[in-house]
Amino acid sequence: MRHRIYPAARHRLIEIWRYTDRIWGEKRADQYIRGLYHAIEKAASSRHLWRKLEHEEIAGIFFVRYKHHYIFFRELEKGVLGVVNVLHENMDIPNRLKEDSNNTVAEESRG
């Protein structure tokens, strides 16, 4: 299964890299981002890893965890995994997801 990374998720990945680089250095930042991408690829090919997000206002979202981050995604047409966000475990996850999920739906409707 392939994957698509939406702008909000891409933005968060860049923020994660910058933060990790500033605190622990470029090598660790590169390793962590590679680990996140590996987790995305693994989720794309291993549906049994998916956990459904149970939230009444956010439908059709699944997630996997990588270390201190949650990777949130939808299943798109033709089995493509659409990564909508990557959030740290300490963030206000429901509110961030609602905002970014609405933006993702709008982007999908534009084609």
N, C-alpha and C positions, 0 to 999 in steps of 0.2 A: 504494500500500500504506500502510496506517495503522501507527501504532506505539503501544506501551504502555510506560511507564517504571515499572519495579518500585521498591519502597521503597528498596532498597540503592542503586540508580542515582540516585534522586531525592536521597537523602542525600548522595551523593558530589558531585552537581551543586551542592548548596547549599554543601558544604565548599569546592569549587573556587572558587565565587563569593566566599565570605568571605575565602579566602586571597588571591585576586587583588585584591580590594578593599583589603585591609590592605597589600599590597605595592605595588600599582600604581594603586590608586584605583578609584572606582565606575565611571567611564566604561569603563575597560579591562576590568573584571570583567564588565560588561554585554555588551561586544563579544565577549569570549571565550565566554561562555555562549551568546550568540546563534549563534556559530560552531559550538559543539558541537551545538546543536539543529538547525542547518542540516545538519550532517554526518549526524545521525540521520535527518532527513527525506530526504536524498539517498540514504542507504543503503536506506531503506524503498522507494524508487522505482527503485533501480538495483542489482539483484541481482549484476550483474557486478563490483561493488565489494567484495562480501563475500569475506573470507578465512576459511577454516575453521581453527578452533583445533585443533591436533593434540596432544591430551593424553589419555592412556588413561583417566584418572579423570573427565574432564569431557567428556561427549558432547553433540553437537548445538549447540555454541556457535560462533558466527561473530564476526568483529570487523572494524571499520574504524578507521583512525587519524585523529585530528585534532590537529595540532601535537604536543604532548607527552603526549597522552592516547589511550588505546585505549577504544573503545566496544564493549562485548561484548553480544551479543544472541542470541536464539533465534528461529526462525520458528515462530509460533504458528498456531492454527487460522485458516482463512480468510485466510491470507497476512499476518496481523498480525505486525509486528516487535516482539518483547518485549525491551526493553533491561534486561539484568540488572545491569550495572555499567559504570562509567566510571572507569578507573584510570590513574594517572600511570605513565609509562614506567619510573620507578625503584622502583615498589612490587613487593612479592612477589606477582606476578600469579597464579600457579597456586593458592597458598593462599587468597588473597582470593576468587578465583572459585569454588573448591570450597565455601567457607563460604556465599557468596551464592547459588550455584547450588542448593545444598540447600534454602535458605530459599525460593527462587523456586518450586521444585518443590512444596514443602509448601503454599505460597500458592495455586498453581494447583489443587491437589487439593481445597482448601477452596472453590474456585469463585469 
